[in-house]
């Protein structure tokens, strides 16, 4: 199996579940604790391309910082990406990358699907 990257938050049960799934399959996993090492704007753009979604779809819209920054009314993709780079808590989790494709692990079946490709 090829190298797999997971954007992981150890405090999140879904993220722990996804990492457990990868470990149970003896996957070669690179764990990125994205709250400690936030992805750059360029990395977020790459991630969005792999996911095939808009920036807003990668955002945790119920986070307090989302409301504080008034991001609900922001239409500009670049500004949303900048907000995630500056405030990684806004990034949905977990995100798993394999062979140039990515999936958000909500529900976990999306990761199972990604691994089976």
C-alpha positions in Angstrom: 0.0 0.0 0.0 1.3 3.5 -0.8 2.0 6.2 1.7 -1.1 7.7 3.2 -1.3 11.1 4.9 -3.9 12.0 7.5 -4.6 15.5 8.8 -5.2 14.6 12.3 -6.5 16.1 15.5 -5.9 13.7 18.4 -8.7 15.3 20.4 -11.3 14.5 17.8 -13.1 11.1 18.0 -13.6 10.9 14.2 -10.0 11.7 13.6 -8.9 9.0 16.1 -11.2 6.5 14.5 -9.8 7.2 11.1 -6.2 6.8 12.3 -7.2 3.6 14.0 -8.6 2.3 10.8 -5.4 3.1 8.9 -3.2 1.5 11.6 -5.4 -1.6 11.6 -4.6 -2.0 7.9 -0.9 -1.6 8.6 -0.8 1.4 6.3 2.3 3.5 5.9 0.9 6.6 7.5 2.2 10.1 7.8 0.3 11.8 10.6 0.1 15.6 10.3 -1.2 17.3 13.5 -2.5 20.2 11.5 -3.3 22.3 14.6 0.4 22.2 15.5 1.6 22.4 11.9 -1.0 24.3 9.9 -1.0 23.7 6.1 0.0 26.6 3.9 -2.4 28.3 1.6 -0.8 26.4 -1.3 -1.2 23.1 0.5 -4.9 23.9 1.2 -5.4 24.7 -2.5 -3.9 21.3 -3.4 -6.0 19.6 -0.8 -9.2 21.3 -2.2 -8.3 20.1 -5.7 -7.8 16.5 -4.4 -11.1 16.6 -2.6 -12.9 18.3 -5.5 -14.7 20.7 -3.2 -14.9 24.4 -2.5 -13.1 26.0 0.5 -16.3 26.4 2.4 -17.0 22.6 2.2 -13.7 22.1 4.0 -14.6 24.5 6.8 -16.0 23.8 10.2 -18.8 26.3 10.1 -19.9 25.8 13.7 -16.6 26.8 15.2 -16.7 30.1 17.2 -13.8 31.5 15.1 -16.0 31.1 12.0 -18.6 33.3 13.5 -16.1 35.8 15.0 -14.5 36.3 11.5 -17.9 36.7 9.9 -17.0 34.1 7.3 -20.6 33.2 6.5 -20.8 36.2 4.2 -17.4 35.8 2.6 -17.7 34.6 -1.1 -14.0 34.9 -2.0 -12.4 31.4 -2.0 -8.9 33.0 -1.5 -10.1 34.7 1.7 -11.6 31.5 3.0 -8.4 29.6 2.3 -6.4 32.4 4.1 -8.7 32.1 7.1 -8.1 28.3 7.3 -4.4 28.8 7.0 -4.4 31.4 9.8 -6.9 29.5 11.9 -6.5 25.7 11.3 -9.3 25.0 13.8 -11.6 25.9 10.9 -10.4 22.9 8.8 -12.7 19.9 8.8 -11.2 16.7 10.1 -9.9 14.1 9.5 -8.7 14.4 5.9 -6.9 11.4 4.4 -4.8 11.6 1.3 -3.8 8.6 -0.9 -2.3 8.6 -4.4 -3.3 12.2 -5.1 -6.8 11.7 -4.0 -8.3 12.8 -0.7 -11.4 12.2 1.5 -12.9 13.8 4.6 -13.6 11.1 7.1 -17.1 12.1 7.9 -18.5 9.5 7.7 -15.6 7.0 8.1 -16.9 5.1 5.1 -15.4 7.8 2.8 -12.0 6.8 4.0 -12.7 3.1 3.5 -13.8 4.0 -0.1 -10.6 6.0 -0.7 -8.4 3.1 0.6 -10.1 0.6 -1.7 -9.3 2.5 -4.9 
